[in-house]
């Protein structure tokens, strides 16, 4: 059956990562292993029926829902099987991407250190090329490609779009603006090269029609804390009604989702009117979802939320333990820096309702609360924030050392100029001070203390668990043994003889 409108994503996003969503960060890793090993053990593909994907990224599903509600017939295709869906009648292919050029914080950090491209960049290029090749074989010379998704900002340059053969990129939210762009393409009208999406009111965010990767359900959009470097946090904070969330939970479970992953910039602030969590709203939401499934996890939370409502984590854990058999609970969270001065300068809202000078104590106190209730934070740090000094870095090193006893992961990332800091300089290996190397060494040592124990409990697929623990971790420990010693002394191990 011919399809005029198709949406897909690059291959790095079309996987459930062995039902271990955090393994998806492997897409940001430099290509140090062959494609077939990456696909086999880290990123096995989702299933498909005649090229139609059984599951897809949440953003892709939201765009699919918006187009369907606008009366546009659309299907979500698997990038490995585009031959089955693109034909001479296809007019538009939309492609969702998270990190198309490997310029995200995690990607720039790892690729800068290794001088190798990330899997995300490699697969995005391959996917766009394949779309063009299949269209050409089908005799389709008028097909338009529209790119969007969280990584669209990396493509917002006409020369870059031309190099990929992309007709239009949509930066920002797509459920309103994106539908209009697709309509233009269907009519054969000229498309603007770069479009910025209109912020979508909560009542106009459509509900997904089919299953998402990892059963991800968006419970809120934006954050409102206003970190200068973070685009999502500059958007208006909008919480979706519980009945709409439950619609998406049921869609996912009906179509075979292994779990439900609740997503927001800070899940603990669901339903809140300010920076302090609304305990009743959070517990109500989790209670409703737990009535449907015991397999539940979250994407992100914030340390300030943990400490400002210290009874929430204990109560939430008690509720989860009554329904699940999880060995621990986890989510991504930002430490970013141990320097109160930088917090005040760039992330004042991240600390609320506390003050910037309290930040290190807040992070430590949150770790204590979380550790007491089997929560494992997967934290990020940002190296190279504008105005950062050696003293700021030493404060961050001290904070990391104080967190060593708590079961957690800490990942140092390079600063990427986004949001209010857009247009600034990307931080790179060449910009690192000796203290940056010392900080990286502390983070690696911290992670090496906990990562194998966490992987044992977290990875559900036995083959993936064996590959990661017995092969990947052993390789990393052996390869990094000497570099860590050099980094501890503030020496760049990539240039040391």
Secondary structure, DSSP 8 states (H G I E B T S, - for coil): ---SEEEEE-GGGSB-GGG-GGGGGGGGSB--S-HHHIIIII--B--EETTEESSB-HHHHHHHHHHHHTT--EEEB-GGGGGGT--TT--EEEEE-S-TTS-SHHHHHHHHHHT--BHHHHHHHHHHHHHHHHHHHTT--S-EEEEESTTGGGG-SHHHHHHHT-SEEEES--TTHHHHHHHHHHTT----SEEE-----GGG----SS-BGGGEEE-EE---S--TT-TGGGS--EE--HHHHHHHHHHHHHTT-S-EEEE-S-GGGTT-SSSS--HHHHHHHHHHHHTT-S-EEESB--HHHHHHTHHHHHHHHHHHHTT---S-EEEEEEEE-S-HHHHHHH-HHHHTTS-GGGHHHHHHHHHHHHHHTTEEEEEEEEET-TT--HHHHHHHHHHHHHTTTSS-EEEEEE----GGGTTS----GGG--HHHHHHHHHHHHHHHHHHHHHHHHH--SHHHHHIIIIIIHHHHHHHHHHHHHHHHTT--TTT--
